[in-house]
Amino acid sequence: MHKVIRFASLILFICFCWGLNTSYAQNMSTIKVDELSDSQVKTLMERAEAIGYNDAQLEQMAIAQGMKAEVVEKLRKRVEAIRKKEGTTENSKIQQTQTSKGNKTTGRQYNNPTDSLNKKAVSDEDLRIQQMEKSFEDLRPKIFGAELFKNSNITFQPDLNMPTPKGYIIGPNDELLIDITGDNEANYNLKVSPEGFINLEYVGRIAVGGLSIEAATSKIKNSMSGTYPALRSGRSNLSVNLGNIRSIQVTLLGEVVKPGSYTLPSLATVFNALYASGGPNNNGSFRNIQVIRNNQVVQTIDIYDFLLRGMQATNIRLQDQDVIRVPVFQTRVEITGEIKRPALYEIVNGETLQDALDFAGGFTTQAYTANVKVFQNTNRERRITDVFEENFASYQPKNGDKYIVEAILDRFENRIDIKGAVFCPGAFELEPGLTLKQLIIKADGLTEDAFLPRGYIQRLQADNTQELISFDVAKIMNGTAPDIALQREDIVQISSIFDLRDEYKVSIGGQVRQPGTFDYAENMTVGSVIQMAGGFKEGASPDRIEIARRARNVNVMDPAAQAAEVFTININRDLTFQDADFVLQPYDIVSIRSESGFTEQMQITLEGEVLYPGTYTVLRKNERISDVIKRAGGLTAFAYEEGASLKRPGAVKDSIDDETLKETKAEEKAKYANLQRLSEGDGADSLELANVQEVISSDLVGIDLKKINDNPYSRYDLILEDGDIIKVPKLLQTVKVTGEVLRPNNIVYKKGKKFKSYVNGAGGFTQNARKRGAYIQYANGSVDATKKVLFFNSYPPVKPGAEIFVPKRAPREKLNAQGWVGISSAVVGMAALIFSVLK
């Protein structure tokens, strides 16, 4: 539907473009879609977005304007092709325009709703048409020179303060200013009578009508010489100037915008009169404007002289009762495309296509100048003609010709490219006889990394298919192979040796400051790569350095085939040169091990009820928990031995960043949720458990400190590891009950009180409690679960500081009718079996 509306809008737009005045209103049948350029069609498409009529109205308007069905179909195909080429998608601009227009009249109240709405509709429609006409005005072909008389910045008003022209013809009602200076001083302000006389004191009447200012000055001087003898001897001077400028009547007729009689200042010229009348109309000539005076053509004006060259030799000064006649044009042509001033131009006899192109300012920089396409009108139909460049100066334009200047071809007539391992790659000119070797020399020669055994030329054949021509670069350059002549659009490719192999790397790991992977270089040694890795770490051993190298030529049929080749070397710790430093090869892996006997200090943390809590350094590799308790002075009187815990997260190094710690915590949380899921037999509420319960780290080790102190170095007395945290709490007095109980709570510990009693103290099990899955976590981190003994639950014992957790039971699915039928069938079958046995 959108396509129909958008295309119908385009039709309406064309109706306005060709039908804004009466002469074009019924001439839609003359539209030639083939003559519209893609840019013109795209402009039509863009402007058509603003039109909001429905498709039925637009189709009717197109038919009424005379557009043929085949023209409509052809234009539709042009629009679809342009949209497909540009990859544009359809949108709802038309609907938005209609909606916005509808919203403008919504919710308004008038005293007389019917009349007001009708007036508003008419007013909006008129305004809409005016806006469309104004928008479409710049899309129609413009008549060259018409804007001269429509430009409000150019008025052509005569300068009334200018000195009186010597050729000015004096007429009735002119005011003459006569000044005498020298031995005699006199001033006269005289008005010319309707009969053409002035009445001069002491002189009498002098006839000046019809004389120029220069002739009138001479006549007045001769007449006044008797009264003023100094004028004859030159001792006095006489000057005649105009005072008030009189008005004259000029008639403009023919093909002007506003014909009629105009009252203009007597200093007005033809251009002043044309501007006052709006200039020639759409049918008026700009090249053959006539000035008629006393029934004779006194001047013919060609406005192009002024427009193109600034010449005003024919722009004569008008006289009273002059007639300006603008005839219809005889020959008018249109020039469009890659031209500097696309427009309609008027051609007179003797002018050629070259003159028309000069009128249009000549070709643009992207114009195809070899020929120009001409769409012509014959007596019966249209035809197209190609005018070639050598015929521009002789081709005689005909009325109605349309010249289309196309863009140049997107190709080069003499381009070749060279890419790859040359010092100056890029495009070059294909000179006559240019060969491959000469092109390489023009590109400043081969780079040092050029792959010499082979290069290739990518050649475009006559049918635009690609052809590859291989050559030996080294032989071409030394002249042992015949040189290759190049052709237009050849692309020469010379590869680099680095383009034809994997990027060489070596790796180093272990006890170096910056382990990693480095670019391989020729003659790279183990010492070099150790230096690139920042040198040895403290404790690194320079002995027994291992280099692992890829195995080659391996027998794949041998199950014990060698997977890698390993070398073991020693090197000086200060990386000084040795006589035979080991040279690496690409992809070697260097491993630096720790020095034998080197051990970093291990520390543990002792917290809680000991005499001297804090951080302790492990003295021996077999130091145990009882040893560090003794070093801390033993336990206080409030220590709760059974609640002591050991947390073994491992040594935390400075190299571990915050992001790593976050990931570790996330892994611990996920591990805990998974354990809860396994303990319940169903994972439906694992997320709830993870949110409700505090995460119990998997690094807690259940210890029995009482047994450790009673039996040092027994199997309960664990050997300490780096990062261990031993916590000895005070005597705990409560038991925490959480999970599926009615009131999770902390309950006072009472010796001998059973597991279920503490659950009852928290309100008892909920309806969804999974009693069999209940478990207890003791203060030392150990966990004990509920066991099943026959048909009864055996709950674990409770100790101070423990936490009881009751998980949630998995939701039970209700039996449907099919399930009940199955159960009934099983019961009946069992009953029949029992009956048969007893029988």
C-alpha positions in Angstrom: 0.0 0.0 0.0 2.9 2.3 0.8 4.3 1.8 -2.7 0.9 2.8 -4.3 0.6 5.9 -2.1 4.2 7.0 -2.7 4.0 6.4 -6.5 0.6 8.2 -6.6 2.2 11.1 -4.8 4.9 11.2 -7.4 2.2 11.4 -10.1 0.7 14.4 -8.3 4.0 16.0 -8.1 4.6 15.7 -11.9 1.1 17.1 -12.4 2.1 20.2 -10.5 5.5 20.4 -12.3 3.9 20.4 -15.7 0.5 21.8 -14.9 0.9 24.9 -12.7 -0.2 27.2 -15.5 -3.0 26.9 -18.0 -0.8 26.3 -21.0 0.6 23.1 -19.4 -2.5 21.9 -17.5 -3.7 19.5 -20.2 -0.4 18.4 -21.6 0.7 15.6 -19.3 0.7 13.3 -22.3 3.9 15.0 -23.5 5.9 13.9 -20.5 8.9 11.7 -21.6 10.0 9.5 -18.8 13.1 8.4 -20.8 14.4 12.0 -20.9 14.3 12.3 -17.1 17.7 11.7 -15.4 18.1 9.7 -12.3 18.8 12.8 -10.3 15.5 14.4 -11.5 13.5 11.3 -10.7 15.1 11.2 -7.2 14.2 14.8 -6.7 10.6 14.0 -7.7 10.6 11.2 -5.2 11.8 13.4 -2.4 9.4 16.2 -3.1 6.4 13.8 -3.4 6.7 12.9 0.3 5.0 16.2 1.2 1.8 15.3 -0.8 -1.1 13.7 1.2 -3.8 12.8 -1.3 -5.0 9.2 -1.5 -4.1 7.0 -4.4 -7.6 7.1 -6.0 -7.6 10.9 -6.2 -4.1 10.9 -7.6 -4.9 8.4 -10.3 -8.0 10.4 -11.3 -5.9 13.6 -11.5 -3.2 11.8 -13.6 -5.8 10.5 -16.1 -7.5 14.0 -16.2 -4.1 15.5 -17.0 -3.7 13.1 -19.9 -1.0 10.8 -18.6 -1.0 7.5 -20.4 -1.0 4.1 -18.7 2.2 3.0 -20.3 3.9 6.2 -19.1 2.7 5.6 -15.5 4.1 2.0 -15.7 7.4 3.1 -17.1 7.8 5.8 -14.3 6.9 3.2 -11.7 9.7 0.9 -13.0 12.2 3.8 -12.9 11.3 4.6 -9.2 11.6 0.9 -8.2 15.0 0.6 -9.9 16.4 3.6 -8.1 15.2 2.4 -4.8 16.7 -1.0 -5.4 20.0 0.6 -6.4 20.2 2.8 -3.3 18.9 0.1 -1.0 16.3 2.4 0.5 13.4 1.0 2.5 9.8 2.1 2.6 8.6 4.4 5.4 5.4 6.0 6.5 6.2 9.7 5.8 3.0 10.0 3.8 0.9 8.6 6.6 2.7 10.8 9.1 1.9 13.8 6.9 -1.7 12.8 6.7 -1.9 12.3 10.4 -0.2 15.6 11.2 -2.6 17.4 8.9 -5.5 15.7 10.5 -4.4 16.7 13.9 -4.3 20.3 13.0 -8.1 20.4 12.8 -8.8 18.2 15.8 -10.2 19.6 19.0 -11.0 23.1 17.7 -14.4 24.8 18.4 -16.1 27.4 16.2 -19.3 29.4 16.6 -20.5 27.9 13.3 -18.8 24.5 12.9 -19.9 23.7 9.4 -19.0 27.1 7.8 -15.8 27.4 9.8 -14.6 24.0 8.8 -15.4 24.6 5.2 -13.5 27.9 5.2 -10.6 26.3 7.0 -10.5 23.4 4.6 -10.5 25.8 1.6 -7.8 28.0 3.2 -5.6 25.1 4.1 -5.9 23.6 0.6 -5.0 27.0 -1.1 -2.1 27.4 1.2 -1.0 23.8 0.5 -1.1 24.3 -3.2 0.8 27.6 -2.9 3.5 25.9 -0.9 3.7 23.0 -3.4 3.9 25.4 -6.3 6.7 27.3 -4.5 8.6 24.0 -3.8 8.2 22.7 -7.3 9.1 26.0 -9.0 12.9 25.3 -8.9 12.4 21.9 -10.5 11.0 23.0 -13.8 13.4 24.1 -16.5 14.3 27.8 -16.1 14.4 30.3 -18.9 17.8 31.8 -19.0 17.5 35.5 -18.1 14.1 35.4 -16.5 15.4 35.7 -13.0 17.0 39.1 -14.0 13.5 40.8 -13.9 12.4 38.8 -10.8 15.4 39.6 -8.6 14.3 42.2 -6.0 18.0 43.1 -5.5 18.2 44.5 -9.0 15.7 47.4 -9.6 17.2 49.1 -12.7 16.0 52.5 -11.3 17.6 55.4 -13.1 20.0 57.6 -11.2 18.2 61.0 -11.0 21.3 62.7 -9.4 23.6 62.0 -12.3 24.9 64.9 -14.5 22.6 65.7 -17.3 23.6 63.5 -20.3 24.6 65.6 -23.4 22.3 63.5 -25.6 19.2 64.0 -23.4 16.3 65.3 -25.6 14.4 68.2 -24.1 10.7 67.9 -23.9 7.7 69.7 -22.5 7.6 70.2 -18.7 11.4 69.8 -18.4 12.9 72.3 -16.0 16.1 73.9 -17.3 18.7 75.4 -14.9 20.7 78.1 -16.8 23.8 79.5 -15.0 26.0 82.3 -16.2 29.4 82.8 -14.5 32.4 85.1 -15.1 32.0 88.8 -15.9 28.3 88.3 -15.8 26.5 86.4 -13.0 22.9 85.2 -13.6 20.7 82.2 -12.8 17.5 81.1 -14.5 15.1 78.4 -13.6 12.8 77.9 -16.6 10.2 75.3 -17.5 9.7 74.2 -21.1 6.2 74.9 -22.4 4.0 72.3 -24.0 5.0 73.9 -27.3 8.7 73.4 -26.6 9.6 77.1 -25.7 11.3 78.7 -22.8 10.8 82.4 -22.0 14.2 84.0 -21.2 14.3 87.5 -19.7 15.7 90.2 -22.0 16.0 87.6 -24.7 12.5 86.3 -25.4 11.2 82.9 -26.4 13.7 80.2 -27.5 12.5 76.9 -29.0 14.3 74.0 -27.3 11.8 71.2 -27.6 13.2 68.2 -29.3 16.8 69.4 -29.0 19.5 67.6 -27.1 21.0 69.3 -24.1 24.2 70.0 -26.0 22.3 71.6 -29.0 20.0 73.6 -26.7 23.0 74.9 -24.8 24.6 76.2 -28.0 21.3 77.8 -29.2 20.6 79.5 -25.8 24.2 80.8 -25.7 23.8 82.4 -29.2 20.5 83.9 -28.2 21.9 85.5 -25.0 25.1 86.8 -26.6 23.3 90.1 -27.5 22.4 90.7 -23.9 25.6 89.3 -22.4 28.5 90.2 -24.8 31.0 88.5 -22.5 29.5 85.1 -23.6 30.8 85.7 -27.1 34.3 86.8 -25.9 34.5 83.9 -23.5 34.8 86.1 -20.4 31.5 84.6 -19.2 30.4 80.9 -19.3 27.0 79.4 -19.7 25.8 76.0 -18.5 22.4 74.3 -19.0 21.2 71.5 -16.7 18.0 69.8 -15.9 16.1 70.6 -12.7 13.1 68.4 -12.0 12.9 65.3 -14.2 9.7 65.1 -16.2 7.7 61.9 -16.7 7.2 60.1 -20.0 4.7 57.5 -21.1 6.0 54.2 -22.5 3.9 51.3 -23.8 5.0 47.7 -23.5 3.2 45.1 -25.5 3.6 41.6 -26.8 4.9 38.8 -24.7 5.6 40.6 -21.4 4.5 39.6 -18.0 2.5 42.8 -17.4 1.8 44.6 -20.7 0.5 48.2 -20.7 1.5 51.8 -20.5 3.9 52.9 -17.9 4.9 56.3 -16.5 8.6 56.5 -16.1 11.2 59.2 -15.5 12.6 60.7 -18.7 16.0 59.3 -17.9 14.6 55.7 -18.0 16.1 53.1 -20.4 14.7 50.0 -22.0 15.8 47.8 -19.1 13.9 50.2 -16.7 10.8 49.6 -18.6 11.2 45.9 -18.9 11.8 45.6 -15.2 8.7 47.6 -14.4 6.6 45.2 -16.6 8.1 42.0 -15.2 10.2 41.3 -18.3 9.4 38.8 -21.1 6.9 36.0 -20.1 7.4 32.3 -20.8 6.8 32.8 -24.6 8.7 36.1 -24.9 11.9 36.6 -26.7 15.0 37.8 -24.9 17.0 38.2 -28.2 14.8 40.4 -30.4 13.1 43.2 -28.3 12.2 46.2 -30.4 11.9 49.9 -29.5 9.5 51.6 -31.8 9.5 55.4 -32.0 7.4 57.4 -34.5 6.3 54.2 -36.2 9.9 53.1 -36.8 12.1 50.5 -35.1 14.9 52.6 -33.7 16.7 49.8 -31.7 16.7 46.1 -31.4 17.8 44.8 -28.0 19.5 41.4 -27.2 19.4 40.9 -23.4 22.0 38.1 -23.8 24.6 40.8 -24.5 24.1 42.1 -21.0 23.6 38.8 -19.3 26.7 37.2 -20.8 29.1 40.1 -21.5 27.7 43.0 -19.5 27.3 45.1 -22.6 24.5 47.8 -22.7 25.2 49.5 -26.0 21.6 48.8 -27.1 20.0 49.9 -23.9 18.9 53.3 -25.2 17.2 56.0 -23.2 13.5 56.1 -23.8 11.4 59.1 -25.0 7.8 59.9 -24.5 5.3 57.7 -26.4 8.0 55.0 -27.2 6.7 51.5 -27.7 8.6 48.4 -26.6 7.5 45.3 -28.3 8.5 41.8 -27.1 7.8 39.2 -29.8 7.5 35.4 -29.2 10.7 33.4 -29.4 11.5 31.6 -32.5 14.0 28.9 -31.4 14.4 27.8 -27.8 16.5 24.8 -26.7 17.1 23.1 -23.3 20.5 22.1 -22.0 20.7 19.8 -19.0 23.1 17.4 -17.4 26.8 18.1 -16.8 26.6 21.7 -17.8 27.4 24.7 -15.6 24.1 26.6 -16.2 21.3 24.1 -17.1 18.3 26.1 -18.5 16.3 27.0 -21.5 18.2 29.1 -24.0 17.0 31.2 -27.0 18.9 30.8 -30.3 18.8 33.2 -33.2 19.7 32.6 -36.8 23.3 31.8 -37.4 24.0 30.5 -33.9 25.2 26.9 -33.4 25.3 24.3 -30.7 28.7 25.6 -29.6 27.1 29.0 -29.0 24.4 27.4 -26.9 27.0 25.6 -24.9 28.8 28.8 -24.4 25.6 30.4 -23.2 25.3 27.6 -20.6 28.8 28.4 -19.3 30.4 25.3 -20.8 30.9 21.8 -19.5 31.4 20.9 -15.9 34.6 19.1 -14.8 32.8 15.7 -15.0 31.1 16.2 -18.4 31.4 13.7 -21.2 32.5 16.1 -24.0 33.0 13.6 -26.8 29.4 13.9 -27.9 26.1 15.4 -26.7 22.7 13.6 -27.0 19.9 15.6 -28.6 16.2 14.8 -28.2 14.4 16.3 -31.2 10.9 16.8 -32.4 10.0 15.7 -35.9 6.7 16.3 -37.8 5.3 13.1 -36.4 7.4 11.8 -33.4 10.5 12.2 -31.4 14.0 11.1 -32.2 17.5 11.0 -30.6 20.7 12.3 -32.3 24.3 12.2 -31.2 26.2 15.3 -32.0 30.0 14.7 -31.9 32.5 17.2 -30.6 33.8 18.1 -34.1 30.3 19.1 -35.2 29.4 21.4 -32.3 30.4 24.5 -34.2 28.3 23.6 -37.3 25.2 22.0 -35.8 22.2 24.2 -36.2 19.8 23.9 -33.2 16.1 23.5 -33.9 13.2 24.7 -31.8 12.4 22.2 -29.0 15.8 20.5 -29.0 16.8 19.1 -25.6 20.6 18.6 -25.2 21.7 16.2 -22.5 25.4 16.3 -21.4 26.2 13.0 -19.7 29.0 12.3 -17.1 32.3 10.9 -18.1 32.9 7.2 -18.0 34.0 5.8 -14.7 37.2 4.3 -16.1 40.7 5.3 -17.0 42.1 5.1 -20.5 45.8 4.8 -19.5 46.0 3.6 -15.9 48.0 0.7 -14.5 48.6 -0.3 -10.9 51.5 -1.9 -9.0 51.0 -3.2 -5.5 53.1 -5.0 -2.9 56.8 -5.0 -2.3 57.9 -1.9 -4.2 59.0 1.4 -2.7 56.3 3.5 -4.4 53.1 1.4 -5.0 50.1 2.9 -6.6 48.6 4.0 -10.0 50.9 5.1 -12.9 50.4 6.4 -16.4 50.5 3.8 -19.2 53.0 5.3 -21.6 53.4 3.8 -25.1 55.5 0.7 -24.9 55.7 0.5 -21.1 56.9 -2.9 -19.9 56.8 -4.6 -16.5 60.5 -3.9 -15.7 60.1 -0.2 -16.6 57.0 0.0 -14.3 59.0 -1.6 -11.4 61.7 1.0 -12.0 59.2 3.8 -12.0 57.9 2.5 -8.7 61.4 3.1 -7.2 62.3 -0.6 -7.4 61.8 -3.7 -5.3 61.9 -3.6 -1.5 64.3 -5.9 0.3 61.6 -8.3 1.4 60.2 -8.8 -2.1 59.3 -12.4 -3.0 61.4 -12.9 -6.1 60.4 -16.4 -7.4 56.9 -15.3 -8.5 54.7 -12.3 -9.2 51.5 -12.0 -11.3 49.7 -9.5 -13.4 45.9 -9.2 -13.1 44.7 -8.3 -16.6 41.3 -7.2 -17.8 40.4 -8.9 -21.1 38.3 -7.5 -23.9 35.1 -9.2 -22.5 35.9 -7.8 -19.0 36.9 -11.2 -17.6 40.0 -11.5 -15.5 43.3 -13.1 -16.6 46.3 -13.9 -14.4 49.8 -13.8 -15.9 52.6 -15.2 -13.7 56.2 -14.1 -14.0 59.6 -14.6 -12.3 60.5 -11.3 -10.6 64.2 -12.0 -10.4 64.5 -13.1 -14.0 62.5 -10.1 -15.3 64.8 -7.7 -13.3 68.1 -9.3 -14.4 67.0 -9.7 -18.0 67.1 -13.5 -18.3 63.4 -13.7 -19.0 61.5 -11.7 -21.7 60.0 -8.5 -20.5 56.1 -8.2 -20.6 54.3 -5.4 -22.3 51.6 -3.8 -20.1 48.1 -3.0 -21.1 45.4 -0.6 -19.7 44.1 -1.5 -16.3 46.8 -4.0 -15.6 47.4 -4.6 -11.9 50.9 -5.9 -11.0 51.2 -7.7 -7.7 54.6 -8.5 -6.1 54.3 -10.1 -2.7 56.5 -9.7 0.3 58.1 -12.8 1.9 56.2 -11.9 5.1 52.9 -12.1 3.2 53.5 -15.7 2.3 54.4 -17.2 5.7 53.0 -17.2 9.2 54.1 -14.5 11.6 57.1 -16.0 13.4 57.0 -15.9 17.2 58.9 -17.3 20.2 57.5 -17.8 23.7 59.1 -17.7 27.2 57.5 -18.6 30.5 58.4 -19.4 34.1 60.6 -17.4 36.4 61.0 -14.2 34.3 59.6 -10.8 35.0 57.4 -10.5 31.9 56.6 -13.9 30.4 54.9 -13.9 27.1 55.3 -14.2 23.3 57.7 -12.1 21.2 58.3 -11.5 17.5 61.0 -13.7 16.1 64.1 -12.3 14.6 67.1 -13.9 12.9 69.8 -15.0 15.2 67.6 -14.5 18.3 69.2 -16.3 21.3 68.0 -17.5 24.6 69.8 -14.6 26.3 68.1 -12.1 24.0 64.6 -13.4 24.7 65.3 -13.5 28.5 66.3 -9.9 28.3 63.2 -9.0 26.3 61.1 -10.7 29.1 62.6 -8.4 31.7 65.3 -10.7 33.0 65.3 -13.4 35.7 63.0 -13.3 38.7 64.5 -13.7 42.1 64.9 -17.4 42.6 65.1 -18.3 38.9 67.7 -20.9 38.0 70.0 -20.1 35.0 70.7 -23.8 34.8 68.6 -26.4 33.1 66.8 -23.9 30.9 64.5 -25.9 28.6 63.8 -25.1 24.9 60.9 -27.0 23.3 61.0 -27.0 19.5 58.4 -28.3 17.0 59.1 -31.7 15.6 59.3 -32.1 11.9 59.3 -35.0 9.5 57.7 -37.2 12.1 56.6 -40.7 11.1 52.9 -40.5 11.6 52.6 -44.3 11.6 54.8 -44.7 14.6 52.7 -44.6 17.8 55.8 -43.5 19.8 56.6 -40.7 17.3 58.4 -37.7 18.8 56.0 -34.8 19.5 58.6 -32.2 20.2 62.3 -31.7 20.4 63.6 -30.5 23.7 67.0 -28.9 24.5 68.4 -28.2 28.0 71.1 -25.5 28.4 72.8 -23.4 31.0 73.3 -19.7 30.8 75.1 -17.0 32.9 72.8 -15.3 35.4 74.0 -11.8 34.3 73.2 -12.7 30.6 76.8 -12.0 29.5 77.8 -13.4 26.1 79.0 -17.0 26.0 80.9 -18.7 23.3 77.9 -20.6 22.1 74.7 -18.9 23.1 71.8 -21.1 22.0 70.1 -19.7 18.8 66.3 -20.0 18.7 64.1 -20.9 15.8 60.5 -19.7 15.1 57.9 -21.1 17.5 60.5 -22.2 20.2 59.2 -22.2 23.8 61.7 -21.3 26.5 61.0 -22.4 30.1 62.8 -20.9 33.1 62.6 -23.0 36.3 63.0 -22.0 39.9 66.3 -22.5 41.7 66.7 -25.7 43.6 66.0 -25.1 47.3 64.6 -21.6 46.8 61.4 -21.1 48.8 59.4 -18.0 49.4 58.2 -17.3 52.9 54.9 -18.8 53.9 52.6 -17.0 56.3 49.4 -18.0 58.1 47.0 -16.0 60.2 45.8 -16.9 63.7 42.6 -15.2 64.9 40.4 -15.4 67.9 40.9 -16.7 71.4 44.7 -17.2 71.5 47.1 -15.2 73.6 48.9 -13.5 70.7 46.8 -13.6 67.6 48.3 -12.3 64.3 50.3 -13.3 61.3 53.0 -16.0 61.7 55.7 -17.1 59.3 56.0 -20.9 58.8 59.3 -22.0 60.1 59.5 -25.5 58.7 57.8 -27.2 55.8 56.3 -29.7 58.3 55.1 -27.2 60.8 51.6 -28.1 62.1 48.6 -26.4 63.7 49.7 -27.4 67.3 53.1 -25.8 66.7 51.7 -22.4 65.8 49.2 -22.6 68.7 52.1 -23.0 71.0 54.0 -20.1 69.3 50.9 -18.0 70.0 51.0 -18.7 73.7 48.1 -21.2 73.7 44.4 -20.7 74.1 42.6 -18.2 76.4 40.1 -19.3 79.0 37.2 -18.4 76.8 38.3 -20.4 73.7 35.9 -22.9 72.3 38.1 -25.6 70.9 35.4 -27.6 69.1 34.4 -24.4 67.1 37.8 -23.7 65.8 38.0 -23.6 62.0 40.7 -23.7 59.3 40.2 -21.7 56.1 42.6 -22.7 53.3 42.2 -20.2 50.4 45.8 -20.5 49.3 48.5 -17.8 49.1 47.1 -14.5 47.8 49.8 -12.9 45.6 50.1 -9.3 44.7 49.6 -10.1 41.0 46.0 -11.1 41.6 43.9 -8.1 40.5 40.4 -7.1 41.6 38.8 -8.7 38.5 40.3 -12.0 39.4 39.0 -11.8 42.9 35.5 -11.1 41.6 35.7 -14.1 39.3 36.9 -16.3 42.2 34.0 -15.2 44.4 31.5 -15.8 41.6 32.9 -19.3 41.1 32.5 -20.0 44.9 28.9 -18.8 44.8 28.1 -20.9 41.8 29.8 -23.9 43.5 27.7 -23.5 46.6 24.5 -23.2 44.7 25.3 -26.4 42.9 26.0 -28.2 46.2 22.6 -27.1 47.4 21.0 -28.4 44.3 22.6 -31.8 44.7 21.6 -32.0 48.3 18.0 -31.4 47.5 17.7 -33.6 44.4 16.1 -30.7 42.5 17.5 -27.4 41.4 14.3 -25.4 41.2 15.2 -23.1 44.2 18.9 -23.0 43.9 18.9 -19.2 43.1 16.7 -18.5 46.2 19.0 -20.5 48.4 22.1 -18.6 47.1 20.4 -15.3 47.8 19.1 -16.2 51.3 22.1 -18.1 52.6 25.5 -16.5 53.1 28.0 -18.2 50.8 29.9 -20.9 52.6 33.3 -21.0 50.9 34.6 -24.4 49.7 38.0 -23.7 51.2 36.8 -24.4 54.8 38.5 -27.5 56.4 36.8 -29.1 59.3 39.3 -29.6 62.2 39.0 -30.8 65.8 41.3 -28.5 67.8 40.7 -30.4 71.0 42.0 -33.6 69.5 44.9 -31.7 68.0 45.9 -30.3 71.3 45.4 -33.6 73.1 47.4 -35.6 70.4 49.9 -33.3 68.7 51.3 -34.6 65.4 48.4 -37.0 65.0 46.5 -37.4 61.8 44.2 -34.6 63.0 47.1 -32.2 63.3 47.4 -30.8 59.8 50.6 -29.5 58.2 50.3 -25.7 57.6 50.1 -24.2 54.1 50.7 -20.7 52.9 47.7 -18.5 53.4 46.0 -20.6 56.1 43.6 -18.8 58.4 43.0 -20.5 61.8 40.1 -19.0 63.8 39.4 -19.9 67.5 36.0 -18.5 68.5 34.7 -17.8 72.0 32.4 -20.2 73.6 29.3 -20.1 71.4 25.9 -20.1 73.0 23.4 -20.2 70.2 22.3 -22.4 67.3 21.0 -20.8 64.1 18.0 -22.4 62.3 17.3 -21.2 58.7 15.5 -22.5 55.6 12.0 -24.0 55.4 11.0 -23.3 59.0 8.1 -21.1 60.1 10.3 -18.7 62.0 14.1 -18.7 61.2 15.8 -17.8 64.4 18.8 -18.1 66.7 18.1 -20.4 69.6 20.0 -20.8 72.9 22.2 -23.9 72.9 21.3 -26.5 75.5 23.4 -29.5 76.0 21.6 -32.7 75.0 18.9 -30.9 73.1 18.1 -32.7 69.9 18.1 -31.5 66.3 14.3 -31.6 65.9 13.9 -29.6 69.1 15.8 -26.7 67.7 13.6 -26.9 64.5 10.5 -26.8 66.7 12.0 -23.8 68.5 12.0 -22.1 65.1 8.3 -22.9 64.5 8.7 -26.3 63.0 8.9 -27.5 59.5 6.9 -25.7 56.8 4.6 -27.5 54.5 7.3 -27.4 51.7 10.2 -28.5 53.9 12.3 -31.4 52.7 13.0 -33.0 56.1 15.2 -35.8 54.7 17.6 -33.2 53.2 18.1 -31.1 56.4 21.7 -30.8 57.4 23.9 -29.0 60.0 27.0 -27.0 59.6 29.3 -26.8 62.7 31.3 -23.9 63.8 34.5 -25.4 62.5 33.1 -25.7 59.0 32.3 -29.4 58.9 28.9 -30.5 57.7 26.7 -33.4 58.7 23.5 -34.5 57.0 20.3 -36.2 57.9 20.4 -40.0 57.4 17.6 -42.4 56.6 17.3 -45.4 59.0 14.5 -47.7 57.8 11.5 -45.5 57.6 12.8 -42.8 60.0 15.0 -39.8 59.7 18.2 -39.8 61.9 19.2 -36.2 62.5 22.8 -35.3 63.3 23.9 -34.1 66.8 23.9 -30.3 67.6 26.8 -28.4 68.9 27.2 -24.7 70.0 27.5 -22.3 67.1 26.1 -24.7 64.6 23.7 -23.7 61.8 20.7 -25.9 60.9 19.4 -25.6 57.4 16.2 -27.1 56.1 15.9 -27.1 52.3 12.8 -26.7 50.2 11.0 -29.7 48.8 10.7 -29.9 45.0 7.2 -29.0 43.8 4.9 -32.0 43.3 3.1 -32.4 40.1 -0.6 -33.2 40.3 -1.7 -36.5 38.8 -4.0 -36.2 35.8 -6.6 -38.6 34.8 -4.1 -40.8 32.9 -2.0 -41.0 36.0 -4.9 -42.1 38.2 -5.8 -44.7 35.6 -2.3 -46.1 35.7 -2.3 -46.3 39.5 -5.7 -48.0 39.5 -4.5 -50.5 36.9 -1.4 -51.3 39.0 -3.5 -51.7 42.2 -5.9 -54.0 40.4 -3.1 -56.1 38.9 -1.4 -56.4 42.3 -4.7 -57.5 43.9 -5.3 -60.1 41.2 -1.8 -61.4 41.8 -2.2 -61.7 45.5 -5.6 -63.4 45.1 -4.1 -66.0 42.7 -1.3 -66.7 45.1 -3.6 -67.2 48.1 -5.9 -69.3 46.1 
